């Protein structure tokens, strides 16, 4: 990791990213939270994913003992 590598979390519905991201840096520990709100076009099965990725080609290390990506889905 370098000082410029940033971890990014995005939420997708049926493969389409929702607006907004969570960004976290390569040093220190912190908690991040973000809500995404969307309306589903049909009452059918949908795939909702919370995906983590790196901003740099060199990658970004997130250690399993300290990093959790969690997605809760609420029907309103």
Phi and psi restraints in degrees (value plus and minus 20) as a CYANA .aco file:
   2 UNK   PHI    -139.5   -99.5
   2 UNK   PSI     151.7   191.7
   3 UNK   PHI     -84.7   -44.7
   3 UNK   PSI     -37.7     2.3
   4 UNK   PHI    -116.5   -76.5
   4 UNK   PSI     -27.7    12.3
   5 UNK   PHI     -92.6   -52.6
   5 UNK   PSI     107.7   147.7
   6 UNK   PHI    -142.2  -102.2
   6 UNK   PSI     113.5   153.5
   7 UNK   PHI    -103.0   -63.0
   7 UNK   PSI     121.5   161.5
   8 UNK   PHI    -152.4  -112.4
   8 UNK   PSI     113.2   153.2
   9 UNK   PHI    -135.4   -95.4
   9 UNK   PSI     113.2   153.2
  10 UNK   PHI    -149.8  -109.8
  10 UNK   PSI     132.4   172.4
  11 UNK   PHI    -130.0   -90.0
  11 UNK   PSI     111.5   151.5
  12 UNK   PHI    -142.1  -102.1
  12 UNK   PSI     127.7   167.7
  13 UNK   PHI    -142.1  -102.1
  13 UNK   PSI      98.0   138.0
  14 UNK   PHI      33.3    73.3
  14 UNK   PSI      18.3    58.3
  15 UNK   PHI      65.6   105.6
  15 UNK   PSI     -24.9    15.1
  16 UNK   PHI    -121.4   -81.4
  16 UNK   PSI     101.6   141.6
  17 UNK   PHI     -86.8   -46.8
  17 UNK   PSI     117.8   157.8
  18 UNK   PHI    -102.8   -62.8
  18 UNK   PSI     138.0   178.0
  19 UNK   PHI     -85.9   -45.9
  19 UNK   PSI     114.4   154.4
  20 UNK   PHI      84.4   124.4
  20 UNK   PSI     131.3   171.3
  21 UNK   PHI    -163.0  -123.0
  21 UNK   PSI     143.3   183.3
  22 UNK   PHI    -129.3   -89.3
  22 UNK   PSI     113.1   153.1
  23 UNK   PHI    -138.9   -98.9
  23 UNK   PSI     118.5   158.5
  24 UNK   PHI    -160.5  -120.5
  24 UNK   PSI     128.9   168.9
  25 UNK   PHI    -108.2   -68.2
  25 UNK   PSI     153.5   193.5
  26 UNK   PHI    -103.1   -63.1
  26 UNK   PSI     -25.0    15.0
  27 UNK   PHI    -149.4  -109.4
  27 UNK   PSI     133.6   173.6
  28 UNK   PHI      58.8    98.8
  28 UNK   PSI     157.5   197.5
  29 UNK   PHI    -145.9  -105.9
  29 UNK   PSI     123.0   163.0
  30 UNK   PHI    -180.3  -140.3
  30 UNK   PSI     145.4   185.4
  31 UNK   PHI    -132.1   -92.1
  31 UNK   PSI     119.9   159.9
  32 UNK   PHI    -150.5  -110.5
  32 UNK   PSI     126.0   166.0
  33 UNK   PHI    -165.5  -125.5
  33 UNK   PSI     123.4   163.4
  34 UNK   PHI    -171.7  -131.7
  34 UNK   PSI     119.5   159.5
  35 UNK   PHI    -122.6   -82.6
  35 UNK   PSI     115.9   155.9
  36 UNK   PHI    -135.0   -95.0
  36 UNK   PSI     116.1   156.1
  37 UNK   PHI    -145.7  -105.7
  37 UNK   PSI     111.6   151.6
  38 UNK   PHI    -169.4  -129.4
  38 UNK   PSI     140.8   180.8
  39 UNK   PHI    -128.9   -88.9
  39 UNK   PSI     107.0   147.0
  40 UNK   PHI    -100.8   -60.8
  40 UNK   PSI     118.3   158.3
  41 UNK   PHI     -90.2   -50.2
  41 UNK   PSI     -50.0   -10.0
  42 UNK   PHI    -157.3  -117.3
  42 UNK   PSI     137.5   177.5
  43 UNK   PHI    -107.8   -67.8
  43 UNK   PSI      60.8   100.8
  44 UNK   PHI    -165.5  -125.5
  44 UNK   PSI    -196.2  -156.2
  45 UNK   PHI     -92.6   -52.6
  45 UNK   PSI     118.1   158.1
  46 UNK   PHI    -154.9  -114.9
  46 UNK   PSI     133.0   173.0
  47 UNK   PHI    -126.9   -86.9
  47 UNK   PSI      98.4   138.4
  48 UNK   PHI    -135.7   -95.7
  48 UNK   PSI     105.3   145.3
  49 UNK   PHI    -149.3  -109.3
  49 UNK   PSI     122.1   162.1
  50 UNK   PHI    -129.8   -89.8
  50 UNK   PSI      95.2   135.2
  51 UNK   PHI    -136.8   -96.8
  51 UNK   PSI     116.3   156.3
  52 UNK   PHI    -124.2   -84.2
  52 UNK   PSI     121.0   161.0
  53 UNK   PHI    -170.5  -130.5
  53 UNK   PSI     153.0   193.0
  54 UNK   PHI    -125.6   -85.6
  54 UNK   PSI     131.1   171.1
  55 UNK   PHI    -103.7   -63.7
  55 UNK   PSI     -31.2     8.8
  56 UNK   PHI    -139.9   -99.9
  56 UNK   PSI     128.5   168.5
  57 UNK   PHI     -83.0   -43.0
  57 UNK   PSI     -45.5    -5.5
  58 UNK   PHI     -93.2   -53.2
  58 UNK   PSI     -32.9     7.1
  59 UNK   PHI      72.5   112.5
  59 UNK   PSI     155.9   195.9
  60 UNK   PHI    -164.1  -124.1
  60 UNK   PSI     108.3   148.3
  61 UNK   PHI    -113.8   -73.8
  61 UNK   PSI     103.1   143.1
  62 UNK   PHI    -140.3  -100.3
  62 UNK   PSI     102.4   142.4
  63 UNK   PHI    -105.1   -65.1
  63 UNK   PSI     112.4   152.4
  64 UNK   PHI     -77.3   -37.3
  64 UNK   PSI     -50.2   -10.2
  65 UNK   PHI     -95.0   -55.0
  65 UNK   PSI     -35.2     4.8
  66 UNK   PHI    -140.9  -100.9
  66 UNK   PSI     -30.1     9.9
  67 UNK   PHI    -140.7  -100.7
  67 UNK   PSI     105.7   145.7
  68 UNK   PHI    -152.9  -112.9
  68 UNK   PSI     111.6   151.6
  69 UNK   PHI    -128.4   -88.4
  69 UNK   PSI     101.4   141.4
  70 UNK   PHI    -146.3  -106.3
  70 UNK   PSI     118.2   158.2
  71 UNK   PHI    -144.9  -104.9
  71 UNK   PSI     104.1   144.1
  72 UNK   PHI    -131.5   -91.5
  72 UNK   PSI     116.3   156.3
  73 UNK   PHI    -134.9   -94.9
  73 UNK   PSI     107.6   147.6
  74 UNK   PHI    -139.0   -99.0
  74 UNK   PSI     117.2   157.2
  75 UNK   PHI    -117.4   -77.4
  75 UNK   PSI      98.5   138.5
